[in-house]
Amino acid sequence: KALCATYFTGNPAKSSQFSPQNLNVDIAKIRQVLDDTTSNDGYLSVAANNIIMDCLDIPRATEITANTQQQALKAARKLGFPLVMKVTGILHKSDVAGVVLDITSDELLVAHYKNMMQIPDATGVMIQKQYQGIELFIGISYEQGFGHLLLMGLGGIFVEVLGDIKACLCPCTKKEIIYRLKNLKGYPLLQGIRGKAGIDLDVFADIILKVSHLTQILPEIIELDINPLLGNGKNIVVVDMRIRV
């Protein structure tokens, strides 16, 4: 479906209009991350992902890695409850019950830590501040013969079950991004509905545009998946992501 959408997309904007230098991005630092942290399966490490988000000035959830129970408790005291715990060392965390939300006490933290350390190949846990908001999605897929396809929409069930995604070829303009967001089936949720806050569409579009720039800095990208971001008004943060090159 995403590829079909490219039929209705005009030619990608000229790269000169979308030079990463215009964003004051540290291109060399991003390139160095690629050289230093690529794994055998092509996925970048969590640390590498975080560096890339920071270089692009995209807000991300505050998180601390813990390899012992004591480190996990120390992280909890620093971040404050409620918290999210994610197993480290495993790519598909949800498949092994490696993500736990709504941790609100030391007792729960210790119990979940012990459970996660029983998961085969677990190397530790990531303690993350828990955020509230609308689940959002940004993706990149490299398609042979087309180039990099930029994907966007709501996260969670909207992307995983309903396939409510819009696409355009990179690089694209902010105007094109906003047009596609307004044509999502779930767009009313972005505006706010039934007393629930929406998001600032302009802020979300800016983040998507920055991700689009990334394909010019790292043309080696095969797949990028930011799912979810959590949005509440102008506050939109990346909660989980992965990049494969």
PyMOL commands that set and color helices and strands:
alter all, ss='L'
color gray80, all
select helices_A, chain A and resi 2-8+15-18+20-23+27-37+46-55+69-79+93-96+106-116+157-160+174-182+187-191+201-217
alter helices_A, ss='H'
color red, helices_A
select strands_A, chain A and resi 63-66+83-88+99-103+124-129+134-143+147-154+165-169+192-193+196-197+223-232+235-238+241-244
alter strands_A, ss='S'
color yellow, strands_A
deselect
rebuild
show_as cartoon
